[in-house]
Amino acid sequence: MVGDEKLPAILSVDNYPEWHWVIQNVLRKSKARLVFASSVKEARHLLESENFSLVISGVKMPDGSGLDILSLAEGQEIPFVLCTALLE
């Protein structure tokens, strides 16, 4: 986790650490606390225990997909961004 607990929180989910580095650098000037998860399981736990202002997720992960995370966030009215570098 990066930042102050009182700031709005953004959840970044992907199994590639490089992705989190990119998100952290893109959003470094934002007034938000960045929270990183490396799996669907970890994202599920975080979504159940914290309130997020935004979720940014990769599509494919070893234990599921970004669509699984989207369905977990359904009903919470959280803006959700799915990103992929897949060429398939």
N, C-alpha and C positions, 0 to 999 in steps of 0.2 A: 504494500500500500504506500501511496505517495501523497503527502499533504495533510491538511488539518481536518479533523473529524467533523467540524462544523460546516465545511464547504459542501456544495452539491457533489454527489458521487457519480462517477462514470465507471461502468464495468466493462473491461476489455477481456474477451475470451478467445484464446487460441492456444494450440499446443506448440507453436513456434515462438521461442523467446524473442526472436528478431521482430516479430509482429508487435510485441509489447514495447520494444525499443522504439519502433516507428510511431506508435500511438503516443508514447510518452513525449517524444520530440515534437510531434505535430501539435499536441495539446499543452506543451510546457508553459505557455503564457496564459492558459485559461485559468479561471478562478474556480477550479474543480479539483476534487480529490480523485485520483486514479486508483482503481482497484483491479488487480490482475488475477485471472483464473486460467489454468492451463488445461482444463477438461470440462466436459459437460457436468460431471459429478460435482466438481468444485464450484461451478457456476450455480448449480441447483442450490447448494448449501448457502452461497452468498445471497442469492435472490430470496431465500427464505428468511435470512437473518438481517438484511439491510434494505434500505430504500435507495433506489438509484434514479438519477435524472436521465440517464442514457445508457443503453447497452450497445456495444460494438463487438460483433462476433465474426469469427471465421466460419466458413461453411463446413468443411470436413475436419473431423477430429477422430482420434482412435476410439473413443467411447460414445460417439454419436455425432450429431451435426448441430450447426447453428439453428436449424429449424426446430430441433428439440428444445433448445434454449428459448427460442421465440415462443413456443407453446407453453413453457414454464412461466414466462413473463406475461402471458395473455391474461387480461383482466386487471393488470396492474397499471395500465395506461402509460407504459414506459416507451419513449421513442426507441426504435431498434434499427440498427444498421447491420446488414449482412455484407461481408466483404470476402472476396476470393481472389486467389492468384492462379486458380486452376485453369488450364487451357482446354480441358475436356468438355 
